[in-house]
Amino acid sequence: MSELYEKLAAYGESDYYPYHMPGHKRRLGGNILNRIGALDITEIDGFDNLHEAEGILKRLQEKAAHIYGAEESFYLINGSTAGVLAAVSAAVPQGGKILLDRGAHRSAYHAVYLRDLQVRYLTADTVPGFGCRAAVSPGQVKRALEEEPDIQAVFLVSPTYEGIVSDIAEIAKLAHNRNIPLIVDEAHGAHLGFHPAWPQNSSRLGADLVIQSLHKTLPSPTQTALLHVNGSLADRGKLRRFLDIYQSSSPSYVLMAAMEEALDLTKEKAPELFGTFHSRFQEMLGELQNCRYLRFLQAEGMDIGKLVIGDRSGLYTGQALYERLLRLYHLQPEMAVESYVLAMFTVGDTKEGFYRMTQALLETDREIAGRLEAGETPGTKGNFAGLDWHRLPPRALSIKEAWEGESERVPLDCAEGKIAAEFIQLYPPGVPILVPGEYFTGEICRYIQRCADCGLHVAAGAAGGNGQPDGRITVAVVKN
C-alpha cells in the first residue's frame, strides 16, 4: 500500500474535523464521493504542498525520478498538457525559436502561442499504406539545426500516437552539441523502460525534459502525468514558475496517491505484468497473420501495444472499421482516421480482451473475403493517401497574429486561398492539419472534406464546433 494512501486513509478515519476545503467535508456527496471523499483533502498540516514540496510529496517525486532514471521529476495533476506548456515555456524565451515536431499535440502549439515563438517544423515521412507519420529522424534534426542555428530548443513526439519511436539518444546528442535542450512529449510512453522487449524511456536516453501521461499506458487515473528533468540546459527555476502557473493551485491528493500506487505496482510487478502483456500481444499478432485483407502496422523499434489496423481491400475506411468493432463486437477502439483504426493494449488488458479483438478481426477479414468473392468491387475508401506531411501549407502570419486577429467564418468550399484563424485538427489525436496563420490550400480543403465524409470528427477552434444546420463545414479565416 502506498505511503500517501495509507496516510490519507488513516486521516479519513480519524476524529479530525475539517474546517477547510473541499466542500463535501469528507462526508456528503453522491456515489463517487462516497467512495473517495474520505481521501480527498487540501494542503493541510502534515500532507505537504505540491508547489513547495518538502515532505511526503517531495519523497514521492524523488521516487518517480529514480524509477525513470531522471535527475528530478514533478507530479502533474493537470495531465501532460501542463507539462508540455511548462517545459516549452521554461526552455524557450518569449519570442524565441523552437524546432517543433509537426506531429505535436495541440498543447505544444498552445505553448508556441502563449510564448509567441518562432517555429521551424520537423516533418516526418509518411508510413506507406497507412498515411500516418513515421519517426522524426536524426538526419532531419541535424539539417534543421544547421540551416537555422538560432533554434533554442528541439521538441519531439516519441512514441507517436501509433507507437513509432524516434532515435532519442542520437537526437539528444545533436541538440546538446548546439547547447540546447531536447524536449520529448512521451505522453504515450510512461511504460517504456520497464521490460527489455520495449524501447527505453527518453529520460534514460539523454532528453532534458520528458513529459509522460501515466494514465495513457499505466494503471493510473485520467489526468495523471509526470515531467522529468535532466542536465542544466533547462532552467529549473523557470520550470517551477511555469508549473505553478499552468497547474491547479489545488492539486488532487486522490490523483497523487493513485500515481504513487500505479508506479509502485508497475515497478514491483514489471516482469510479471509486462511479460504476460508481451506474450499475449505477440500471440495475437501471430494469429492475425492469417488475415488476407486486414493489415497491421509494424515498424522496427515500434512500441508494443499499439495495434494499427487498415484494410488493404479498400472496402473499409478507418472509421468504418471503428464502427464495426464498436457496434457489432462491443469493442471500443482508441481512435480512427481515414485509413486505419487504432486499438491500444496495456498491462491492464485481460486474456479475454486479446481474444475478443483477435476473433473480431479474423471474422472481419473473412467477411471482406466473402464480399470480394461474391463479386463486390474492391473499393478505395480505406486507401486514400492522406496528406504529404512534408508539404507544409504556406504561412502568412504567426499563430498569435492569426489567432488574435479579426476573423470570420466561411464555408470550407470557399476557404481556399484564405488564412486560417483557428486550428483545424482531427480529434483524437489532436494534431493540427492546419495552424492559425497558414493558408487553406486546395489539397487541404479536399482532405478536410474527405475526412468529414468518412465520418471523422474534424475539430476547429478551441470549442470544436464547426458545422452549420445544412451540414456544411465552416472554418474561421483571417478577415480581409
C-alpha positions as CSV (number, residue, x, y, z in Angstrom):
1,M,0.0,0.0,0.0
2,S,1.4,3.4,-0.9
3,E,2.6,5.9,1.7
4,L,0.3,8.7,0.7
5,Y,-2.8,6.4,0.5
6,E,-2.1,5.0,4.0
7,K,-1.7,8.5,5.4
8,L,-4.9,9.7,3.7
9,A,-6.9,6.6,4.8
10,A,-5.7,7.0,8.4
11,Y,-6.6,10.7,8.4
12,G,-10.0,9.9,6.9
13,E,-10.8,7.5,9.8
14,S,-9.5,10.0,12.5
15,D,-11.6,12.4,14.5
16,Y,-10.1,15.5,12.9
17,Y,-13.0,17.7,11.8
18,P,-12.4,19.6,8.5
19,Y,-12.9,23.3,8.7
20,H,-11.3,23.6,5.3
21,M,-11.9,22.7,1.6
22,P,-13.2,20.6,-0.2
23,G,-16.9,21.4,0.4
24,H,-18.0,17.8,0.8
25,K,-16.2,17.8,4.2
26,R,-15.3,14.1,3.7
27,R,-18.9,13.0,4.3
28,L,-21.5,14.5,1.9
29,G,-21.8,13.6,-1.8
30,G,-23.1,11.2,-4.4
31,N,-21.9,7.7,-5.2
32,I,-18.4,8.7,-6.4
33,L,-17.7,11.0,-3.4
34,N,-18.9,8.3,-1.0
35,R,-16.1,6.1,-2.3
36,I,-13.3,8.7,-2.4
37,G,-14.4,11.5,-0.2
38,A,-12.5,10.4,2.9
39,L,-9.3,10.6,0.9
40,D,-10.0,14.0,-0.8
41,I,-8.3,16.8,1.1
42,T,-6.5,20.0,0.5
43,E,-3.0,21.1,1.6
44,I,-3.4,20.7,5.4
45,D,-0.8,20.1,8.0
46,G,1.2,17.0,7.5
47,F,0.3,16.5,3.9
48,D,2.8,18.8,2.1
49,N,2.2,21.2,-0.8
50,L,2.9,20.1,-4.4
51,H,4.0,23.6,-5.4
52,E,6.6,23.7,-2.5
53,A,7.1,20.0,-1.8
54,E,9.3,19.4,1.3
55,G,7.8,16.2,2.8
56,I,5.8,13.3,1.5
57,L,5.2,14.8,-1.9
58,K,8.9,15.5,-2.3
59,R,9.7,11.9,-1.5
60,L,7.1,10.6,-4.0
61,Q,8.6,12.8,-6.8
62,E,12.1,11.6,-5.9
63,K,10.9,8.0,-6.1
64,A,9.4,8.7,-9.6
65,A,12.7,10.2,-10.7
66,H,14.6,7.1,-9.5
67,I,12.2,4.8,-11.4
68,Y,12.6,6.6,-14.7
69,G,16.3,7.5,-14.3
70,A,15.7,11.2,-14.1
71,E,17.6,13.8,-12.0
72,E,14.3,15.3,-10.9
73,S,10.6,14.6,-11.5
74,F,7.4,16.5,-11.0
75,Y,3.9,15.2,-10.4
76,L,1.4,16.6,-12.9
77,I,-2.2,16.6,-11.9
78,N,-3.3,18.7,-15.0
79,G,-2.2,16.0,-17.3
80,S,0.7,16.1,-19.8
81,T,-0.8,19.3,-21.2
82,A,0.5,21.2,-18.2
83,G,3.9,19.6,-18.5
84,V,4.2,20.4,-22.2
85,L,3.2,24.1,-21.5
86,A,5.7,24.4,-18.7
87,A,8.6,22.6,-20.5
88,V,8.3,24.8,-23.6
89,S,7.8,28.0,-21.7
90,A,10.9,27.3,-19.5
91,A,13.2,26.2,-22.4
92,V,12.5,28.9,-24.9
93,P,12.4,32.6,-24.1
94,Q,9.4,34.8,-25.1
95,G,9.6,35.4,-28.9
96,G,12.4,32.7,-29.2
97,K,12.6,29.9,-31.8
98,I,11.8,26.3,-31.4
99,L,12.3,23.3,-33.7
100,L,8.9,21.6,-33.4
101,D,7.7,18.2,-34.5
102,R,4.8,19.0,-36.8
103,G,3.0,15.9,-35.3
104,A,3.0,17.5,-31.9
105,H,-0.2,17.6,-29.8
106,R,-2.1,20.9,-29.7
107,S,-0.7,21.7,-26.3
108,A,2.7,22.3,-27.8
109,Y,1.1,24.7,-30.3
110,H,-0.6,26.4,-27.4
111,A,2.8,26.9,-25.8
112,V,4.0,28.4,-29.0
113,Y,1.0,30.8,-29.0
114,L,1.4,31.7,-25.3
115,R,5.1,32.5,-25.7
116,D,4.7,34.0,-29.2
117,L,7.5,31.7,-30.5
118,Q,9.0,31.4,-34.0
119,V,8.7,27.9,-35.3
120,R,10.7,25.7,-37.6
121,Y,8.8,22.4,-38.2
122,L,10.1,18.9,-38.4
123,T,8.1,17.0,-41.0
124,A,8.4,13.2,-40.7
125,D,8.0,10.8,-43.6
126,T,4.6,9.2,-44.2
127,V,4.2,5.5,-43.5
128,P,3.2,3.7,-46.8
129,G,-0.2,2.2,-46.8
130,F,-1.3,3.9,-43.6
131,G,-0.7,7.6,-44.1
132,C,0.5,8.2,-40.5
133,R,3.7,10.0,-39.6
134,A,6.9,8.0,-39.3
135,A,9.5,8.8,-36.7
136,V,11.4,12.1,-37.0
137,S,15.0,11.1,-37.9
138,P,18.3,12.4,-36.5
139,G,19.2,13.5,-40.1
140,Q,16.1,15.7,-40.2
141,V,17.0,17.3,-36.9
142,K,20.6,17.8,-38.0
143,R,19.7,19.5,-41.2
144,A,17.3,21.9,-39.4
145,L,19.8,22.8,-36.8
146,E,22.5,23.5,-39.5
147,E,20.1,25.6,-41.5
148,E,18.8,27.7,-38.6
149,P,21.5,27.9,-35.9
150,D,19.4,30.3,-33.8
151,I,17.0,27.5,-32.8
152,Q,16.8,27.4,-29.0
153,A,15.1,24.0,-28.3
154,V,14.0,20.8,-30.0
155,F,10.6,19.4,-29.4
156,L,9.8,15.8,-30.4
157,V,6.9,13.4,-30.0
158,S,8.0,9.8,-29.3
159,P,6.3,7.4,-29.3
160,T,3.8,8.8,-31.7
161,Y,0.1,8.0,-31.2
162,E,0.6,5.0,-33.4
163,G,3.6,3.8,-31.4
164,I,6.5,4.8,-33.6
165,V,9.7,5.7,-31.7
166,S,12.4,8.1,-32.7
167,D,16.2,7.7,-32.1
168,I,16.2,9.8,-29.0
169,A,19.8,9.1,-27.9
170,E,21.2,10.4,-31.2
171,I,18.9,13.4,-31.4
172,A,19.8,14.3,-27.8
173,K,23.4,14.4,-28.9
174,L,22.7,16.7,-31.8
175,A,20.8,19.1,-29.5
176,H,23.5,19.1,-26.9
177,N,26.2,19.8,-29.5
178,R,24.3,23.0,-30.0
179,N,23.9,23.6,-26.3
180,I,20.1,23.5,-26.5
181,P,17.6,21.2,-24.7
182,L,15.7,18.3,-26.2
183,I,12.0,18.2,-25.0
184,V,10.2,14.9,-25.6
185,D,6.5,14.5,-25.4
186,E,6.5,10.9,-24.3
187,A,2.8,11.0,-23.3
188,H,2.3,7.6,-24.8
189,G,5.5,6.2,-23.3
190,A,5.2,6.1,-19.5
191,H,5.5,2.2,-19.7
192,L,8.8,2.4,-21.6
193,G,11.9,1.0,-20.0
194,F,10.2,-1.4,-17.6
195,H,10.9,-4.5,-19.8
196,P,13.6,-5.3,-22.4
197,A,11.0,-6.0,-25.1
198,W,10.1,-2.3,-25.1
199,P,12.3,0.7,-26.1
200,Q,14.0,2.6,-23.3
201,N,12.4,5.8,-22.0
202,S,13.6,9.1,-23.2
203,S,14.9,10.3,-19.8
204,R,17.5,7.5,-19.7
205,L,18.4,8.2,-23.4
206,G,19.6,11.8,-22.7
207,A,16.5,14.0,-23.2
208,D,16.4,17.1,-21.0
209,L,12.7,17.4,-20.4
210,V,10.3,14.4,-20.8
211,I,6.6,14.5,-20.3
212,Q,4.7,11.3,-19.7
213,S,1.0,10.6,-19.2
214,L,0.7,7.9,-16.6
215,H,-3.0,7.4,-17.4
216,K,-2.4,6.5,-21.1
217,T,-0.5,3.3,-20.6
218,L,-0.2,2.5,-16.9
219,P,-2.9,1.8,-14.2
220,S,-3.4,5.4,-13.2
221,P,-6.4,7.7,-13.4
222,T,-7.1,10.1,-16.2
223,Q,-5.2,13.4,-15.8
224,T,-2.1,12.0,-14.0
225,A,1.3,12.6,-15.6
226,L,5.0,13.2,-14.9
227,L,7.6,15.7,-16.0
228,H,11.2,14.6,-15.8
229,V,14.2,16.9,-15.9
230,N,17.9,16.2,-16.6
231,G,21.0,18.3,-17.1
232,S,21.4,22.1,-16.9
233,L,20.2,23.2,-20.3
234,A,16.6,23.8,-18.9
235,D,16.3,26.5,-16.3
236,R,14.7,24.6,-13.3
237,G,13.7,27.8,-11.6
238,K,11.7,28.9,-14.6
239,L,10.2,25.4,-14.9
240,R,8.9,25.6,-11.3
241,R,7.5,29.0,-12.0
242,F,5.6,27.8,-15.1
243,L,4.4,24.7,-13.4
244,D,2.9,27.0,-10.7
245,I,1.2,28.9,-13.5
246,Y,-0.2,26.0,-15.6
247,Q,-1.1,23.6,-12.8
248,S,-4.0,24.0,-10.4
249,S,-3.2,25.6,-7.1
250,S,-5.5,22.9,-5.5
251,P,-3.9,19.6,-6.6
252,S,-5.9,16.4,-6.0
253,Y,-4.5,14.2,-3.3
254,V,-6.6,11.4,-4.7
255,L,-4.8,11.6,-8.0
256,M,-1.4,11.9,-6.4
257,A,-2.0,8.9,-4.2
258,A,-3.2,6.9,-7.3
259,M,0.0,8.0,-9.1
260,E,2.2,6.6,-6.4
261,E,0.2,3.3,-6.4
262,A,0.5,3.0,-10.1
263,L,4.2,3.5,-10.1
264,D,4.8,1.1,-7.2
265,L,2.6,-1.6,-8.8
266,T,4.3,-1.2,-12.2
267,K,7.8,-1.3,-10.7
268,E,7.3,-4.2,-8.3
269,K,5.4,-6.4,-10.8
270,A,7.1,-5.3,-14.0
271,P,8.5,-8.8,-15.0
272,E,5.1,-10.4,-14.5
273,L,2.9,-7.7,-15.9
274,F,5.0,-6.9,-19.0
275,G,6.0,-10.5,-19.6
276,T,2.3,-11.5,-19.8
277,F,1.5,-8.5,-21.9
278,H,4.2,-9.2,-24.3
279,S,3.4,-12.9,-24.8
280,R,-0.3,-12.1,-25.3
281,F,0.3,-9.3,-27.8
282,Q,2.7,-11.4,-29.8
283,E,0.3,-14.4,-29.8
284,M,-2.4,-12.1,-31.1
285,L,-0.2,-10.7,-33.9
286,G,0.7,-14.3,-34.8
287,E,-2.9,-15.3,-35.3
288,L,-3.6,-12.1,-37.2
289,Q,-1.0,-13.0,-39.8
290,N,-3.8,-15.2,-41.2
291,C,-5.7,-12.1,-42.3
292,R,-5.7,-11.7,-46.1
293,Y,-7.0,-8.2,-46.3
294,L,-6.6,-6.5,-42.9
295,R,-3.1,-5.1,-42.4
296,F,-1.3,-4.2,-39.3
297,L,1.4,-1.5,-38.8
298,Q,4.8,-3.0,-37.8
299,A,8.0,-1.0,-37.7
300,E,11.4,-1.6,-36.3
301,G,11.6,-0.5,-32.6
302,M,7.9,0.1,-32.5
303,D,6.2,0.4,-29.2
304,I,4.4,-2.9,-28.3
305,G,0.8,-2.3,-27.5
306,K,-0.4,-0.2,-30.4
307,L,-2.5,-2.2,-32.9
308,V,-2.9,-0.1,-36.0
309,I,-5.4,-1.7,-38.4
310,G,-6.1,-0.9,-42.0
311,D,-8.0,-2.6,-44.8
312,R,-5.9,-3.2,-48.0
313,S,-9.1,-4.1,-50.0
314,G,-10.4,-0.6,-49.6
315,L,-13.8,-1.7,-48.6
316,Y,-13.5,-0.2,-45.1
317,T,-12.3,3.2,-44.0
318,G,-10.7,3.5,-40.6
319,Q,-13.9,5.0,-39.3
320,A,-16.0,2.1,-40.8
321,L,-13.7,-0.4,-39.1
322,Y,-14.1,1.6,-35.8
323,E,-17.9,1.4,-36.1
324,R,-17.9,-2.3,-36.9
325,L,-15.7,-3.1,-33.9
326,L,-17.8,-0.9,-31.7
327,R,-21.4,-1.8,-32.8
328,L,-21.0,-5.4,-33.8
329,Y,-18.5,-6.6,-31.2
330,H,-18.8,-4.0,-28.4
331,L,-15.0,-3.3,-28.7
332,Q,-14.2,0.4,-28.2
333,P,-11.1,1.4,-30.1
334,E,-9.0,4.4,-29.2
335,M,-9.5,6.4,-32.4
336,A,-9.9,6.2,-36.1
337,V,-8.5,8.3,-39.0
338,E,-9.2,8.0,-42.7
339,S,-7.2,4.9,-43.4
340,Y,-6.9,3.0,-40.1
341,V,-8.2,2.4,-36.7
342,L,-6.1,2.2,-33.5
343,A,-6.6,-0.1,-30.6
344,M,-4.4,0.3,-27.5
345,F,-3.3,-2.5,-25.3
346,T,-1.6,-2.1,-21.9
347,V,-0.6,-4.2,-18.9
348,G,-4.3,-3.8,-17.8
349,D,-5.7,-5.9,-20.6
350,T,-7.1,-9.3,-19.9
351,K,-6.7,-12.6,-21.9
352,E,-10.3,-12.1,-22.9
353,G,-9.5,-8.6,-24.2
354,F,-6.9,-10.0,-26.6
355,Y,-9.1,-12.9,-27.6
356,R,-12.1,-10.8,-28.4
357,M,-10.1,-8.4,-30.6
358,T,-8.4,-11.3,-32.4
359,Q,-11.6,-13.1,-33.2
360,A,-13.4,-9.9,-34.3
361,L,-10.6,-9.0,-36.7
362,L,-10.3,-12.6,-38.1
363,E,-14.1,-12.6,-38.6
364,T,-13.9,-9.1,-40.3
365,D,-11.2,-10.4,-42.6
366,R,-13.4,-13.3,-43.6
367,E,-16.3,-11.0,-44.2
368,I,-14.2,-8.9,-46.5
369,A,-13.1,-12.0,-48.4
370,G,-16.7,-13.2,-48.8
371,R,-17.8,-9.8,-50.2
372,L,-15.0,-9.8,-52.7
373,E,-15.6,-13.4,-53.7
374,A,-19.3,-12.6,-54.2
375,G,-18.2,-10.1,-56.8
376,E,-18.1,-6.8,-54.9
377,T,-15.7,-4.4,-56.5
378,P,-12.7,-3.6,-54.3
379,G,-13.0,-0.1,-53.0
380,T,-10.8,2.9,-52.3
381,K,-12.4,4.1,-49.1
382,G,-9.6,2.8,-46.9
383,N,-6.8,3.6,-49.3
384,F,-6.8,7.3,-49.9
385,A,-3.3,8.5,-49.2
386,G,-4.0,11.5,-46.9
387,L,-1.6,14.4,-46.8
388,D,2.0,14.6,-47.7
389,W,3.3,15.7,-44.3
390,H,6.5,17.1,-45.9
391,R,4.5,19.6,-48.0
392,L,3.6,22.2,-45.4
393,P,1.0,24.9,-46.3
394,P,2.4,28.4,-46.9
395,R,2.4,30.6,-43.8
396,A,1.4,34.3,-43.8
397,L,1.2,35.1,-40.1
398,S,2.4,33.8,-36.7
399,I,0.0,31.7,-34.7
400,K,-0.5,34.6,-32.3
401,E,-1.2,37.2,-35.0
402,A,-3.7,34.9,-36.7
403,W,-5.5,33.6,-33.6
404,E,-5.9,37.1,-32.1
405,G,-6.7,39.0,-35.2
406,E,-10.2,39.7,-36.6
407,S,-11.8,36.7,-38.2
408,E,-14.9,35.5,-39.9
409,R,-16.4,32.0,-40.6
410,V,-16.8,30.8,-44.2
411,P,-17.9,27.5,-45.7
412,L,-14.9,25.2,-46.3
413,D,-15.6,25.2,-50.0
414,C,-14.9,28.9,-50.0
415,A,-11.8,28.8,-47.8
416,E,-9.1,28.1,-50.4
417,G,-6.5,30.9,-50.6
418,K,-7.6,32.3,-47.2
419,I,-5.6,32.4,-44.0
420,A,-6.6,30.1,-41.1
421,A,-7.7,31.9,-37.9
422,E,-8.0,28.7,-35.9
423,F,-6.6,25.2,-35.6
424,I,-8.1,22.5,-37.8
425,Q,-7.5,19.0,-36.5
426,L,-8.9,15.5,-36.2
427,Y,-9.7,14.8,-32.7
428,P,-8.4,12.5,-31.5
429,P,-5.5,12.7,-31.8
430,G,-5.5,16.5,-31.6
431,V,-2.6,17.0,-34.1
432,P,-3.3,20.1,-36.3
433,I,-3.9,19.7,-40.0
434,L,-3.7,23.5,-40.3
435,V,-2.3,26.0,-37.9
436,P,-3.5,29.6,-37.5
437,G,-1.6,31.8,-39.9
438,E,-1.3,29.2,-42.6
439,Y,-3.2,29.2,-46.0
440,F,-6.0,26.9,-46.8
441,T,-4.8,25.2,-50.0
442,G,-7.0,23.2,-52.3
443,E,-5.3,20.0,-51.2
444,I,-6.0,20.7,-47.5
445,C,-9.6,21.7,-48.2
446,R,-10.2,18.5,-50.1
447,Y,-8.5,16.4,-47.3
448,I,-10.7,18.0,-44.6
449,Q,-13.8,17.4,-46.6
450,R,-12.8,13.8,-47.3
451,C,-12.2,13.2,-43.6
452,A,-15.6,14.6,-42.7
453,D,-17.2,12.4,-45.4
454,C,-15.6,9.4,-43.8
455,G,-17.4,10.2,-40.5
456,L,-14.3,11.6,-38.7
457,H,-14.6,14.4,-36.2
458,V,-12.9,17.4,-37.7
459,A,-12.5,19.8,-34.8
460,A,-12.0,23.5,-35.5
461,G,-11.0,26.2,-33.0
462,A,-10.9,25.9,-29.2
463,A,-14.5,24.9,-28.8
464,G,-14.6,22.4,-31.6
465,G,-17.8,23.4,-33.2
466,N,-17.5,23.7,-37.0
467,G,-20.9,22.8,-38.6
468,Q,-23.9,24.5,-40.0
469,P,-27.6,23.4,-39.9
470,D,-27.2,22.3,-43.6
471,G,-24.3,20.1,-42.7
472,R,-21.6,22.1,-44.4
473,I,-18.3,22.6,-42.6
474,T,-17.4,26.1,-41.8
475,V,-13.9,27.4,-40.7
476,A,-12.5,30.6,-39.3
477,V,-10.3,32.7,-41.5
478,V,-8.5,35.9,-41.1
479,K,-10.8,38.8,-42.1
480,N,-9.5,40.8,-45.1
